[in-house]
Amino acid sequence: MSSPALDLGPARQAARTRLRVPGSAGLLRLISPIVLLLLWQAASSAGLLPERLIAAPVQIARTAADLTTAGTLPDAIAVSLRRVAEGFVIGAAVAIVLALASGLSRLGENAIDPPMQMLRALPFYGLIPLFILWFGIGETPKVALVALGVAFPLYLNTFAGIRGVDDRLIEAGRTLRLGRTALIRHVILPGALAQTLVGLRQSLGVAWLALIVAEQVNADAGLGWMINDAREFMRTDVIVVGLIVYSALGLLTDALVRLIERRALAWRRAFRPA
């Protein structure tokens, strides 16, 4: 008699687990950026990328160190973070209130959703002249532009999350004789949380995009002002430093929301690719 076939599935899985090195995925993701930086530096050193077009990575790193030592970069980051924080709090608060009012009530939807859908189609960067006329040239129009950019993605995702809650969960809550308040608190809001967090991530990204524009209009401080001032003197190294900081701050805030998402939605089983 032939010997029974061996089930190598668990053994192969165990071997794969043993071969995985902690942090190896993160290290592999660093290979392509490092290669691009090396190619960029090589092209700059060979004169293929002149400094008037874009500075070399080494020069950009030196400029970042000089700006940090002089205090210019930390001060600009502090001003920009304050503007984003103020605009985000205002825009997020307005978006959540409007989304709850329109998502939980048919009357609220009819009153709030049509104007929001019309306003979100406007190129809100084109509202800068009106904001300057309404609010002056101080901090208010900059914060208002960030708040406007934050409000729409968060409103749309929260509204969609509320309306996307499974009807079977609603029926189960009613079967348990939950009142309207308890149903909203224990069923609808937890069910909409995942979509709301998606909107939160989108809103933070839009907040930084809005800030880039806002800080180049009648500003005397911040990362956008630093970039605009460097443009006047053709300092591509300073411009790239500012853009890198914008990107880093955007990634940092996105990572913070993803951490909140993992903690808040730890109960939910999600697809994880092999």
N, C-alpha and C positions, 0 to 999 in steps of 0.2 A: 504494500500500500504506500502511496506517496504521502509524504509528510504534509500536514495542513499548511496552507499559505499563511505566511506571517503578516500581521497587520503592522506595517511600518509607519502608519499615520502618526501615532503618538510619539514614536521615536524621532521621526523627522521634525515634528513640532518642538520637541525638547532640544534637538540639536540647533534648530534655528534660534531658540530662546537663549541657549548657551553662547551662540556666536554673536548675539547682539551686544554691542558695547554701549554703555550709558552715555548719552550725549552724542552718539555717532551721527544721528540724523541732523542735529544742529551743525556739526562740523562739516558734513557734506554740503549743507546749504551755503556755507561760507566760501566754498571753492570758487564758484563762478564770480561772485563779487570781487574776490581777491585777484582773479585772473583779469577781470576788466580793469581794476586799478593798475595792475602792472602794465597792461597794454596802454592805458591812458598815459602813465608816466613815461613809458618808452616812446610813445608818439610825441609827447611834449619835449623830451630830451633830444629827439631827432629833428625837431623843428617842424614836424608835420602839423602840430597844433600850436599856433603862436599864442602868446600870452594875451593878446588883445581879443582873441576869441574865447579862450578859457584857460585859466591858470592850471599848472601841473598839481597833482595831488600833494607833492611835498611842499610846494609853496602855499597851498590851501591850509595844510596842517600848521605851518609856521604862522600864517596869518591868524588862524583860530587861536593859537597859543598867545600871540601878541595881543589880540583883542580881549582875551580872557584876563591876561595879566594887567592890562590897562583898565579893566573894569567895564569896558564898553559893551562887550557881549553879555555879561551877567545882567547889567542894567537893562539892556534891550529885551532880554528874555523875561525879566521880571515885569516890565511894562506890558509885553504881549500876553503873558500869562494872566495878568490882571484883567485885561480887556476880554480875553476869551472866557475867563471864569464868569465875569459879570454878564456878558452876552449870553453865555450858555445857561446860566441860572434863570435869566428872564425868559429866554426863548423856550427852555424846557418846561418851565412852570406854565406858560401860556399854552403850549402844545398839549400837555397832559390834561389840563382843565378842559380845553376845547374837545379833545378826543374823548374824554369821559362823558362830556355833555352830549356829544353827537352819537357816540357809540352805544350809550345806554338808553337813549330815548329817540323815538322816531321824530318827535317834534324838534328835538335838538339837532338831529341830522338834517332835517329840512331847512333849519335856520342857519346852521353853521357850515355844513359841508359844502354847499355850492359856492359861497364866497371864498372858502379856503382853496377849493379846486381852481377857481379863477385866479386867485392871487399867486398860487404856486407856479402858474404858467408864465408869470411876468419875469423878465430878466432883472432880478433884484439888484444886480450891480448897476443897472441903469437908473436905479432909484437914488443913487448917491447925490446927484444935483438937488433933488427934492429934499433929501435928508439934511443937506447943508442949509437949504433955505429954511427948513422947519426948525432944526436943532442948532444951527450955527456950525462953527468949525472946530469945536472942542472935542471932548471925548464922547459925547452923546451920540453923534451920528455913527461913530465907529462901533460902539457897543450895540446900537440899534441894528446895524447891518449884520453883525454876528448873530444877534438874537433872531433876526428874520431868517437867516440861513439855517439856524438850528431848528426853528419851529416846524417847518414843513415836513422834513423826513420823519421826525418823531411823531408828529400828529398822524401822518398817513399810516405808519406802522402800528401805532397804538390802536387807532381806529380799526385797522384790518385785523389786529389780534383779538380785539373784543368781539368783532363780528364773526371771527373764525373759530370761536370756541365750539366744541362739539355739542350738538343738540342733546346727545345722550347723557352728557354730564349735567346739562341743565335739567333734563327730566329726572335724573337721579336725585338732584338736589331738591326738586319740588316734591318728589316722592318722600323724601326725608322731612318734608314740611319746613324747609328753610324759608325764611322771609326774604324779601327783596334785598335788604341790606346784607344779610348773611350769605345769600346767593352770590351777590356781587363780590363780597370779601373772600369767600372760600372757594368759589368755582370760577367766576368770570375773570377776575383779576389775575389769579395764578395761571389760568389758561392763556391769558394774553401776554404774560410776562416775557416769553421767549421772543415774540415778535416785537415787543416794546424795546427789548435790549438790542435787537437788530437795528431798530430805528435810532437808538442811542449811539451806536457805533457810527452809523451814517451821519448823524447830526454832528458828532465831534469832528469827523473829516471835513464836512462842509464848513464848520466853524473856523477851521484853520485856513481854508480857501478864502472865505469871506474876509478874514483878518488880513491876508496878504494884500487884498485890494484896498481895504479900509485904511491900512497904515501907510499907504502911498499917497493918500489924499490929505493934504494939510496936516501932516503929522510932524512932530519934532522929537519923537522918541519911539522906540520899539524896533523890532526886527525889520518890518517893512520900510520904516524910515531909513534904517541903516543900509538896506539894499538900494533904495532909491538914491541916497546920497552917494553910494559907491558907483552907481551908474553914471553920475555926472562926471566922475573922475576916471571912468573906465577901469575900475578896480574889480576885475572879474573874480579875483580870489575872495574878496569880501562878499560879493554877491553869492558865490557858491557856498560860503560859510553860512550865510543867512538861510539859504535854501535847505542846506543840510540840517540846520537846527530846526527849521519848520518841520521837516520830514521826521526828525527824531522825536520831537514833541508830539506829532500826530501819532506815531507808532506807540509812544509811551502811553498816551491816553487811550488808544485802542486796546493795548495790552491790559490796561486797568479794567476796562469794561469787560474784556474777555475773562478776566479773573473773577469779576463779579458774576458773570454769566455761569461760569463753572460752579461757583459756590451756590448761587441761587437756584440753578437747575440741576443740582446733583442727583435729584430723584429721577431725572429723565434719561432714558437710555437712547443714545444717539449712535448713528452709523459711524464707524471708525474704519477707514481703509487699511488694508494689510500692508 
